Amino acid sequence: MHRRVKLSAVAMSAVIILSSLVMFVDSVAQAKVVRVACVGDSITEGSGYTVKLKFLLGNNYIVRNFGVSGSTVSLASEKPYLNQTQFKEAQDFNPEIVIIMLGTNDASQAIQQYGETFEADYGEIIRSFQGLQSKPAIWIVKSPPIQGNSLELSSPYFNNTVIPHIERVADTYDLPIIDVYGAFGNHSEYYFDGVHPNPAGADVIATTIYDSITSEDWYSQGYTADGYYG
């Protein structure tokens, strides 16, 4: 009799352990890996913010860097982002989240005359990602301010023309803005050269983006710091 009771207790314990294991495996299976495409210019390609963002987001996210140094929103420049291989690669990645941080090189004195097409050209980039099968959440980033530099990038033009263009694009397409521009403020210590962020600046970019894409407003749509539950 005692032996039968002991066997029943062992069997019950085994059932509980097995049930717990099944529940754990099921919860892991439900947590999909979220693909994050970081689109941009040299600030994306070379600052290292994408590596820091991956660390902040954790193992349920794959963060890919599709930045292209020198690229622009404008199709009139020598290096439009739309014409770069990385743009096609970003689409093929079929991301669930797209972070677009472009516009710094559009402050170049050489292409300011084409500024009236900026919003239309930016719209082409957005629509290309909106048409993906993954139907990604798209975030528009206001790039860091341009400070004194030797790259012929105009800070006044960037502040007074490019940033308002970006804000209108986000409004037109009803997309959320990540305000890296405001997060940098007048902090010259965040730069190597007045344009390209140093490691401290990259930390600010990564943290600002992380705070935005894991905000409470997006929990209801399935995006959380622990992964995407669809």
FENNOR-V330657 format. One record per pair of residues at least 24 apart in sequence whose ideal C-beta (glycine too) atoms are under 10 Angstrom apart, sorted by sequence separation. I is the first residue (numbers start at 0). J is the second residue. D is the distance in whole Angstrom. If there is no record, write none. Layout:
i,j,d
I,J,D
I,J,D
This chain:
i,j,d
33,57,10
42,66,7
43,67,8
44,68,5
65,89,4
80,104,9
141,165,6
179,203,7
182,206,8
183,207,9
35,60,6
36,61,9
37,62,6
38,63,10
39,64,9
41,66,7
43,68,9
44,69,9
63,88,8
64,89,10
65,90,9
79,104,10
99,124,7
140,165,8
141,166,7
179,204,5
182,207,5
32,58,8
33,59,6
34,60,8
35,61,7
36,62,8
37,63,7
38,64,9
39,65,8
40,66,6
41,67,8
42,68,9
44,70,9
63,89,8
78,104,8
99,125,7
139,165,6
179,205,10
181,207,9
182,208,10
32,59,6
33,60,5
34,61,5
35,62,5
36,63,6
37,64,5
38,65,5
39,66,5
40,67,6
41,68,4
43,70,9
65,92,8
72,99,9
77,104,10
97,124,9
139,166,9
177,204,9
179,206,10
180,207,10
30,58,9
31,59,8
32,60,7
33,61,7
34,62,8
35,63,7
36,64,9
37,65,6
38,66,7
39,67,8
40,68,6
41,69,6
73,101,10
76,104,7
97,125,9
141,169,9
179,207,5
182,210,9
30,59,5
32,61,6
33,62,9
34,63,7
35,64,10
36,65,6
37,66,7
38,67,9
39,68,10
40,69,7
41,70,8
63,92,6
65,94,9
72,101,5
73,102,9
76,105,8
99,128,8
139,168,7
140,169,10
178,207,7
179,208,7
40,70,5
71,101,7
72,102,6
75,105,10
77,107,10
97,127,10
139,169,4
177,207,6
39,70,8
40,71,7
61,92,9
63,94,8
70,101,7
71,102,8
72,103,10
73,104,8
76,107,7
79,110,10
97,128,5
138,169,9
139,170,10
177,208,6
27,59,10
38,70,9
40,72,9
62,94,10
65,97,9
71,103,9
72,104,8
73,105,5
77,109,8
97,129,9
137,169,9
177,209,10
179,211,10
61,94,9
65,98,10
70,103,10
71,104,5
72,105,5
76,109,8
77,110,9
139,172,8
177,210,9
178,211,8
61,95,10
62,96,9
65,99,10
66,100,8
67,101,9
69,103,10
70,104,6
71,105,5
73,107,9
75,109,10
76,110,5
94,128,8
97,131,9
177,211,5
60,95,9
66,101,9
69,104,6
70,105,10
71,106,9
75,110,6
89,124,10
137,172,8
139,174,5
140,175,10
141,176,6
142,177,10
144,179,9
145,180,10
176,211,8
177,212,8
60,96,8
62,98,9
68,104,9
71,107,8
74,110,10
95,131,10
97,133,9
106,142,9
138,174,7
139,175,7
140,176,7
141,177,7
143,179,6
144,180,6
175,211,7
67,104,10
73,110,5
75,112,8
76,113,8
90,127,6
94,131,8
96,133,9
98,135,10
102,139,10
105,142,10
137,174,5
138,175,6
139,176,5
140,177,4
141,178,5
142,179,6
143,180,6
144,181,9
146,183,9
157,194,10
175,212,9
40,78,9
69,107,9
72,110,10
73,111,9
75,113,4
86,124,8
89,127,9
90,128,7
93,131,6
95,133,6
97,135,5
98,136,10
99,137,7
100,138,9
101,139,9
102,140,9
104,142,10
136,174,9
137,175,8
138,176,8
139,177,7
140,178,8
141,179,6
142,180,6
143,181,10
144,182,10
71,110,7
74,113,8
75,114,9
81,120,7
89,128,8
92,131,9
93,132,6
94,133,6
95,134,8
96,135,6
97,136,7
98,137,8
99,138,7
100,139,8
101,140,8
102,141,8
103,142,5
106,145,6
136,175,8
138,177,5
140,179,5
141,180,4
143,182,8
144,183,6
146,185,8
154,193,8
175,214,9
40,80,7
56,96,10
73,113,5
80,120,9
81,121,10
87,127,9
90,130,9
91,131,9
93,133,5
95,135,5
96,136,5
97,137,5
98,138,5
99,139,6
100,140,4
102,142,5
103,143,8
140,180,8
141,181,7
143,183,4
144,184,8
146,186,9
147,187,8
154,194,10
39,80,8
44,85,8
73,114,8
75,116,7
79,120,7
80,121,10
86,127,8
90,131,6
92,133,9
93,134,10
94,135,5
95,136,7
96,137,8
97,138,7
98,139,9
99,140,6
100,141,8
101,142,7
103,144,10
141,182,9
142,183,9
143,184,9
144,185,8
146,187,6
152,193,8
175,216,8
38,80,7
43,85,10
71,113,9
74,116,7
75,117,10
81,123,6
86,128,10
89,131,10
93,135,8
94,136,9
96,138,7
97,139,9
98,140,6
100,142,5
103,145,7
106,148,10
108,150,10
109,151,7
111,153,7
114,156,8
141,183,10
144,186,9
148,190,9
150,192,8
152,194,6
175,217,9
73,116,7
74,117,10
80,123,10
81,124,6
90,133,10
92,135,10
94,137,9
100,143,9
102,145,10
107,150,8
108,151,5
117,160,8
121,164,7
125,168,7
129,172,8
143,186,9
144,187,10
146,189,9
147,190,9
148,191,10
149,192,7
150,193,8
72,116,9
73,117,6
76,120,10
79,123,9
80,124,7
106,150,9
107,151,6
108,152,8
117,161,7
120,164,10
121,165,7
124,168,9
125,169,9
146,190,6
148,192,6
149,193,8
150,194,6
38,83,10
72,117,6
74,119,9
75,120,8
79,124,9
106,151,9
107,152,6
108,153,6
111,156,6
115,160,10
118,163,10
129,174,9
144,189,10
145,190,9
147,192,9
148,193,4
149,194,9
150,195,9
39,85,10
52,98,8
71,117,9
72,118,9
73,119,10
74,120,5
81,127,8
104,150,9
106,152,5
107,153,8
114,160,6
117,163,10
118,164,5
121,167,9
122,168,7
125,171,9
126,172,8
143,189,7
144,190,9
146,192,9
147,193,5
148,194,5
38,85,8
72,119,10
73,120,6
103,150,9
105,152,9
106,153,5
114,161,8
117,164,5
118,165,9
121,168,5
125,172,5
143,190,8
146,193,4
147,194,9
148,195,9
38,86,8
72,120,5
73,121,9
104,152,7
106,154,8
108,156,8
117,165,8
120,168,10
121,169,9
145,193,7
146,194,7
36,85,10
49,98,9
71,120,8
72,121,5
74,123,8
103,152,7
106,155,9
107,156,9
111,160,8
115,164,10
118,167,6
119,168,9
122,171,7
125,174,7
144,193,9
145,194,6
48,98,10
72,122,10
106,156,5
107,157,10
111,161,9
114,164,7
117,167,9
118,168,5
121,171,9
122,172,7
143,193,10
144,194,9
38,89,6
72,123,9
105,156,9
106,157,4
117,168,8
121,172,9
143,194,8
36,88,9
37,89,9
38,90,10
48,100,9
72,124,7
105,157,8
106,158,9
142,194,10
143,195,9
36,89,5
104,157,10
118,171,7
143,196,6
36,90,8
46,100,10
103,157,7
106,160,8
142,196,10
36,91,10
43,98,8
102,157,7
105,160,9
106,161,6
36,92,5
38,94,9
43,99,9
105,161,5
106,162,10
35,92,9
36,93,9
37,94,9
43,100,6
104,161,10
143,200,7
34,92,6
36,94,4
42,100,6
43,101,8
102,160,10
103,161,8
34,93,7
35,94,6
36,95,9
37,96,9
38,97,6
39,98,8
42,101,9
102,161,5
105,164,8
34,94,4
35,95,7
36,96,7
37,97,8
38,98,7
39,99,7
40,100,8
42,102,10
101,161,10
102,162,8
105,165,10
143,203,8
33,94,8
34,95,5
35,96,5
36,97,5
37,98,5
38,99,5
39,100,4
40,101,6
42,103,6
143,204,7
33,95,5
34,96,7
35,97,8
36,98,7
37,99,9
38,100,7
39,101,6
40,102,8
41,103,8
42,104,10
102,164,7
142,204,9
32,95,9
33,96,6
34,97,9
35,98,7
36,99,9
37,100,8
38,101,7
39,102,9
40,103,6
41,104,8
102,165,6
31,95,8
39,103,9
40,104,5
101,165,8
140,204,8
143,207,10
40,105,9
100,165,10
99,165,9
102,168,9
141,207,10
140,207,8
140,208,7
99,168,9
99,169,10
138,208,7
140,211,9
138,211,6
138,212,6
99,174,9
136,212,8
97,174,10
100,177,8
99,177,9
102,180,10
98,177,7
100,179,7
69,150,10
136,217,7
136,220,7
136,221,9
38,124,7
136,222,7
106,194,9
72,161,9
38,128,8
104,194,9
103,194,7
136,227,10
36,128,8
72,164,8
103,195,9
72,165,9
36,131,10
72,168,9
36,133,10
43,140,9
46,143,9
42,140,9
34,133,7
36,135,8
38,137,9
43,142,9
35,135,9
42,142,6
34,135,8
35,136,10
36,137,10
39,140,8
42,143,7
33,135,10
38,140,9
40,142,8
33,136,10
35,138,10
37,140,9
39,142,8
100,204,8
98,204,10
100,208,9
98,208,6
96,208,10
98,211,9
98,212,7
96,212,6
96,217,9
95,221,9
96,222,7
68,195,10
95,222,8
48,179,9
96,227,9
95,227,6
95,229,9
42,179,9
62,205,10
46,191,9
45,191,10
62,208,10
51,198,9
55,202,10
48,196,7
46,195,7
47,196,9
52,201,9
56,205,9
45,195,7
46,196,5
47,197,9
48,198,9
51,201,6
55,205,6
45,196,9
46,197,8
47,198,7
50,201,8
51,202,6
54,205,8
55,206,7
42,194,8
46,198,8
48,200,8
49,201,9
51,203,10
52,204,8
53,205,9
56,208,9
60,212,9
41,194,8
42,195,7
47,200,10
48,201,4
51,204,8
52,205,4
55,208,9
56,209,7
60,213,10
40,194,10
41,195,6
42,196,6
46,200,7
47,201,5
48,202,8
51,205,4
52,206,9
55,209,4
40,195,10
41,196,10
46,201,4
47,202,9
48,203,8
49,204,9
50,205,8
51,206,8
52,207,10
54,209,9
55,210,9
45,201,9
46,202,10
48,204,4
49,205,8
52,208,6
53,209,10
56,212,8
57,213,10
47,204,9
48,205,5
51,208,9
52,209,6
55,212,10
56,213,7
42,200,9
46,204,7
47,205,8
48,206,9
51,209,9
55,213,8
42,201,9
46,205,9
48,207,9
49,208,9
48,208,7
52,212,9
43,204,9
48,209,10
42,204,8
59,223,9
60,224,9
39,204,10
59,224,8
60,225,10
59,225,6
60,226,7
37,204,10
57,224,7
58,225,9
59,226,3
60,227,9
56,224,7
57,225,7
58,226,9
59,227,7
55,224,9
56,225,10
57,226,8
59,228,10
56,226,9
37,208,8
35,208,9
35,212,8
33,212,9
33,221,9
33,222,7
31,221,9
33,223,9
33,225,10
30,223,9
33,226,6
34,227,9
32,226,7
33,227,4
30,225,7
31,226,6
32,227,8
33,228,10
30,226,4
31,227,5
33,229,10
29,226,9
30,227,8
31,228,7
29,227,10
30,228,7
31,229,6
27,226,10
29,228,6
29,229,9
26,228,10
